[in-house]
Amino acid sequence: MTDISLGGKATIVSGAGSGLGQTMALALAGAGANVLIADNREGAIAATLDAAPNDGVRARLAGYVADVAFEGERIKIADACVREFGRIDALINNAGIGQDTIREDYATNPIRPWEVEAKHLEKFFAVHTIAPLRLAAAVLPAMIAQGKGRIITVTTSLTTMTRGNMTAYGGAKAASEAYMAGLSEELARDVDTAGITVNILVPGGAADTPMVPDRPGLDRRTLTPPWVMAAPVIWLVSDLSDGITARRFIGKDWDPKAPLEDAINSAGAPIGWNG
Ligand SMILES: NC(=O)c1ccc[n+]([C@@H]2O[C@H](COP(=O)([O-])OP(=O)(O)OC[C@H]3O[C@@H](n4cnc5c(N)ncnc54)[C@H](O)[C@@H]3O)[C@@H](O)[C@H]2O)c1
């Protein structure tokens, strides 16, 4: 898939017990990173550990049960990474919940924006917005001390951010990406923090994970396969992406067979809303 070697880089992947997070965690460990699988479901962490293809990859994975919706747990995730691996090189903000947590049949029975209750919005913003921001804050002291780091956030397609049936999910993801844009600018400004990059990675369209429930007429073969995240996330964590910040990458548009420069250019765009 890629011949990039990550040489033991200490990486946190939130929500790595399933779907895109599991794929990224296994790909990163396969490329030589040490990966903290932070998920709020113990069984899901066990599933990712069990899915490791060999003992060498398994040895680079550590599980940590934590709910990113809570501030104390976010700090514990950062502490756990330092405890396990001695440093923090990269944070992948990936944990997420879908609109099916509001209403299971949302895909066929759309949720009107005024039906979304305050408790739903609070949960979506806690997981999708405040968690990435506060996890970034929790890892930044270690990254600043090291003079280098990676903050990579999985938001969503720009069209999903403004879709009527997706207001809780889309609004929280848009706020997260806006904050990451501001954070990238702020870090790039100062010589002490300029080595820490902030980028967005999305699959591109609905991906074939448990977050996208089956519905009548859905052909899962038309969904984006999770593996599209693997090559770009390995490159983003690696030293080869030094200096690349304030970008959003679409996994589906990354051609793992193309020369690296071509893959970077065809999958990348400025972070946020270009114009
Ligand atoms: N599936 C898609 O179509 C799609 C598209 C664009 C972006 N995304 C985003 O990609 C990310 C991964 O989604 P996925 O499709 O792999 O979903 P998924 O449901 O397969 O995985 C999400 C993981 O996050 C974990 N999680 C949820 N809430 C958590 C919490 N409070 N604390 C810790 N862990 C928590 C879950 O236990 C699960 O393991 C999400 O941020 C999602 O919004 C998904």
The ligand as an ORCA input file, in Angstrom:
! r2SCAN-3c Opt
* xyz 0 1
  N     -19.003      6.536      7.743
  C     -19.083      7.640      7.006
  O     -19.761      7.694      5.976
  C     -18.304      8.874      7.404
  C     -18.153      9.883      6.462
  C     -17.428     11.027      6.802
  C     -16.897     11.135      8.074
  N     -17.095     10.145      8.992
  C     -16.534     10.315     10.307
  O     -15.546      9.330     10.477
  C     -15.365      9.045     11.863
  C     -15.415      7.546     12.073
  O     -16.724      7.092     11.736
  P     -17.051      5.600     11.288
  O     -17.852      5.715     10.072
  O     -15.830      4.796     11.284
  O     -18.041      5.175     12.460
  P     -18.059      3.926     13.453
  O     -19.368      4.011     14.146
  O     -17.707      2.680     12.731
  O     -16.879      4.236     14.471
  C     -16.928      5.268     15.407
  C     -16.129      4.857     16.625
  O     -16.125      5.960     17.539
  C     -16.357      5.447     18.838
  N     -16.960      6.483     19.679
  C     -18.202      7.028     19.548
  N     -18.424      7.914     20.537
  C     -17.303      7.920     21.298
  C     -16.950      8.605     22.476
  N     -17.795      9.470     23.056
  N     -15.726      8.397     23.003
  C     -14.878      7.504     22.436
  N     -15.165      6.806     21.320
  C     -16.375      7.010     20.765
  C     -17.281      4.263     18.641
  O     -17.283      3.373     19.761
  C     -16.734      3.650     17.364
  O     -15.738      2.680     17.645
  C     -16.465      9.812     12.589
  O     -15.954     11.019     13.108
  C     -17.459     10.085     11.483
  O     -18.255     11.201     11.776
  C     -17.772      9.003      8.670
*
